[in-house]
Amino acid sequence: MKAIVLAMGFQVKGTLGLFVVAYRLGLMTQVEIDQAIARLGNSSVRLSPRLVVWLRSQLNA
C-alpha cells in the first residue's frame, strides 16, 4: 500500500510525523503531544524510543 501511495505522488507520514506537522501548524502544543505519546505508550501501539527522540528534536528545532 505504501508503495502505491508513494507512486501516486503522496508524501507518507507516520503518527509522529503528523504530530510534528500539527505542532508546526499550531494545531497541537508540545504538552498535547507529550500527552498523546503517553496515551500511545499505554496502548497496543509500540513506539520506538529512537523515534520519540527524533520527534522531540523536531519540536525543538
N, C-alpha and C positions, 0 to 999 in steps of 0.2 A: 504494500500500500504506500509506504513512504517513497519508494522509487517512482511510483505513478504520480504522486503529488509533486515531487521534485521535477519530473519530466514535464508537467503541466506549467512549470514556472513559479509554483508557490514556494514561499520560504517556510521551512518547518521549524517550529519551536516546541520545546517541551514545557512542562509546567513551570519550571524555574525560569526559563526564558520568558514566559508570559508574565511572571512576576516582575522581571526587570523592565519589560515594556510598560506594564501598568504603573510601576514606580516612576519611570521617566515621563509618562504622560500625566502624572499627578493623580492617578486613579486609585493608588494604594500608597499608604505610608510604610515606612520601614517597620513600625510596630505591627501593622496589619500583616505584613509579610512574615514577620517573626511568628506571629500567632498562627498563620496559615501553615508554616513549616512545622510548628509544634503539633498541629492537628494532623497533618500528613504523617508525621513521625509516629503518632499514636494509632494510625490506621494500618491497613494492609499494604500501603504504598511504601516501597523501600527507597530511601533517599541515600545516595552516596555522600559520605562526608566530604569528599573532594568537590562534588557539585555544590554543596552548601557553601563551602569556602569560596568557590567561584562566584556564586550568587552574591555573597556579601561583598566581594571585591568589586562587582559590577555596581552595587548600590552606593559604594563609597567612591566610585570613580568620577 
